[in-house]
Amino acid sequence: MNGLRLLNPGPVTLTPRVRDALAGPDLCHREPEFFDMQDRIRARLLAVYDNDGATWAPVLISGSGTSAVEAMIASLPGPNDKLLVIENGVYGERMTRMAEVHGIAHVAWHLAWGQAIDDRQLAKMIQAHAPTHVAVVHHETTTGRLNDIAAIAAVCETRGVALLVDAVSSFGAEAIAFAPAVSAVAATANKCLHGAPGAAFVIVRHSALADATTRALYLDLAGYAAKQAERGTPFTPGIPAFYGLDAALAEHAEAGGWPVRRTHYRALADQVGDGLAARGITEIVAREAVSCVLRSYRLPSGVSYARLHDHLKQAGFVIYAGQGALADDIFRISTMGDLDTRDMAELLAAFDEIIAP
Ligand SMILES: *Cc1c(COP(=O)(O)O)cnc(C)c1O
């Protein structure tokens, strides 16, 4: 352990309990000990948002968050279906790439990064293109914007369209509306749940799984679901990541679940945001539209990202660059992981050494 505190949007700074769990016993994935853990993780994933197992299936996949999102996109629209992808950041655009790669009929609704999704415009897009499915990112980590899943799901419901949600960087810390139109929500262990990278998952309706399609061998969502429902697994899972997720989910529940985590993240983010504002550094997304998880800040004039990054790393913190066109203009700070107000106070003190207060 090098003691760096990670302010990038996952992987996160682990708690000692989760770190210790990663080095659990050697285990064969065809033995009951593994299936006991898999069953426990699946039940705990449903419990995070009080989802009923009669309606929802928790499906585990060994891979990064993208593997869960791709399994959802590649499996749920059928051969005659059409997907409307809402893009207002990198991760929405990535879902469009998935539709292209898997040969899914699709339309991309492209918005500027960070732009709000307007309900009436969405209704018009659905009317114009007649999709069967809409895909959207809940928390667009590109900027920090939190898209309103409840409002989007309401528009989808009135038009009989199924909604697929990338909640990779919000699951476990934001409210998620598992509304009637929502067919599936994809997420990962190593963001707001505070597990390690390598375990991802989709919470999917049984009714959507019944109509699922196989477009990829490894990312066949219904294949995983069928095996896991009967204490099986199609392939070798990332067992250490599962150990970590199991411990992380226990810790998450014991601490009070997502509302407590949201309050904690937000308090840290406000501390950083207020502290940076006092130093002349501004946020790019309005506070009422930003997630509790991550905020984007304008780089102070005369300070390059590389210099800021390297200075803060010397002080023990890893911040995150902007993507694409934002790379020269912004930096990002996530407050996920095992961090507290003292860490944030130290971070602000480190800023003082590089910018004139
Ligand atoms: C992190 C993230 C992903 C997945 O990224 P991986 O590198 O595959 O874990 C997908 N969507 C969003 C919104 C994310 O923040």
PDBQT file of the ligand as one rigid body, heavy atoms in Angstrom, charges set to zero:
ROOT
HETATM    1  C1  LIG A 401     -16.741   3.977 -14.799  1.00  0.00    +0.000 C 
HETATM    2  C2  LIG A 401     -17.919   4.006 -15.704  1.00  0.00    +0.000 A 
HETATM    3  C3  LIG A 401     -18.187   2.978 -16.616  1.00  0.00    +0.000 A 
HETATM    4  C4  LIG A 401     -17.341   1.754 -16.784  1.00  0.00    +0.000 C 
HETATM    5  O1  LIG A 401     -15.995   1.957 -16.858  1.00  0.00    +0.000 OA
HETATM    6  P1  LIG A 401     -15.011   0.713 -16.650  1.00  0.00    +0.000 P 
HETATM    7  O2  LIG A 401     -13.675   1.327 -16.874  1.00  0.00    +0.000 OA
HETATM    8  O3  LIG A 401     -15.367  -0.322 -17.634  1.00  0.00    +0.000 OA
HETATM    9  O4  LIG A 401     -15.231   0.227 -15.251  1.00  0.00    +0.000 OA
HETATM   10  C5  LIG A 401     -19.365   3.039 -17.343  1.00  0.00    +0.000 A 
HETATM   11  N1  LIG A 401     -20.222   4.058 -17.199  1.00  0.00    +0.000 NA
HETATM   12  C6  LIG A 401     -20.001   5.058 -16.333  1.00  0.00    +0.000 A 
HETATM   13  C7  LIG A 401     -21.032   6.134 -16.205  1.00  0.00    +0.000 C 
HETATM   14  C8  LIG A 401     -18.845   5.070 -15.565  1.00  0.00    +0.000 A 
HETATM   15  O5  LIG A 401     -18.617   6.078 -14.696  1.00  0.00    +0.000 OA
ENDROOT
TORSDOF 0
